[in-house]
């Protein structure tokens, strides 16, 4: 995200509900905002957003909370921000968002092969929404 002064952030904090406290974790490899994130397989995947140069990015990074480390994975086919993502059937799906305009495209990431595939588009372009995996 970004702070009250408009500075992009790369900081990560974890909340411990039992201790009712926050702990600083390893910073993301680069500041970003307007990204999407999901938890899948004990890791946190972060897709796209505005990168350090204030352009939309197509990056996928994953945080391993056990090791407190970030790893960059295969990039999405399209740079995007203000999109949604969800974990469905062991894959990460990224929906819509903004790039040069609103997008209807959907991509699916397979963490086993570290590859992306284009899947059927949304019925209309959209941004600023949420998706939930079931």
N, C-alpha and C positions, 0 to 999 in steps of 0.2 A: 504494500500500500504506500501511502505517503502521509507525512505528518502535517500538522496545522500550518507549517510554513511552506507547504507544497513541495518538500524535498522527498524524492523517491527513497524508499526503504528496502533494505535487504535483510532486516532483522527477523528472527524467528523466536517465539516464546512458546513454551509448553505449560499447560495448566494442570496441576495436580489437585483434583477435587478432594482427596482425602486430607491433604495438608492445607488446602485452600490457599495455594501459593503458585506463583509463576516462576519459571526457570528459563534463563537465556539459553538458547540452543545455537548450533552452528548457523552462521549466516548463509543465505542463499548465494549462489555464485552470480551475483549481479542484482541490483535493485530492480523492482518491477511493480507495476500496479495494473489493474483491470484484467488480471489473470484469473484462472479457475483452478480449483484443487479438489482432489478426492483422496480418500484413504482406501487402499486396496492391498490385500495380502500383507498387512502389517507395515506398509510403507505409505508415504504421502507423495502423490504425483501432482506436479504443478505445470500447467499448460499455458503457453502464450503470454499475452499481456503486453504492456508497454515496457520496453527494455531500457537500458541505460541511455541509449541515444534518442529516447522518446518516440521511437517508431515501434509499431507492433512487431512482435517476434513470433517465430514458429517453433521455439524451443520447448522441449519437454525435459524437466528435471525431476529427480526423485530423491526424497529424503528418507534415510533409514534411521529411525529414532533410536534403535539399539546401538548403532555405531556412531550416531550423531554426525553423519556425513551426507553430503549431496553428491549426486552423480548426474551428468548430462547424458541423455539417451537420444535415440533417433529423433530428428526434427519432424514436425508435422509438415504436410504438403503445403499448407497455407498459413501465413502469419495472421494472427487474429487476437483481438481483445474483446472484453465485454461479452464473452461467449459462455456456454455452459458445458460441463462435462459430468459424466456418470460412469460408474463401473457396472457393467452388465455381463454376466457369463464369463468372468475372468478377463475381460477386455475393457479398455478405457475408450469411451466414446466422447468426441468433441463435437458440439453442435453450434452452428451459426456464428454470430458475433459480428464484429466490425473489422474491416481492413481498409480498402479504398471506398467502401460503402457497406451496407448491411449484407450479410452472407446467409445463404441457405445450406451451404455445404456441410456434410457430416463426414468425419474421419474416425476410424477405429484403430486403436493401438493394441498390438499383441505383445505383452511383456516377455513371453517366452522367446519369440523370434526377434524382438526389438525392431518391429516393422509396423508401418502404417498402411492402411488401405482406405481408399475412398469408398463410401457406401451411399445409399440413396439419400438425396437431398431432403431437407425439410420441405413441407408444402409451401412455405413462404419464408423469405429472409427475415431474420430477427436478431436482436441483441438485447443485453441487459435482462436476462431471464435465468431461471434455474432448471436443472434436470436432476432427477432422482433415480438411481438404479434400484431395481427390485429383484 
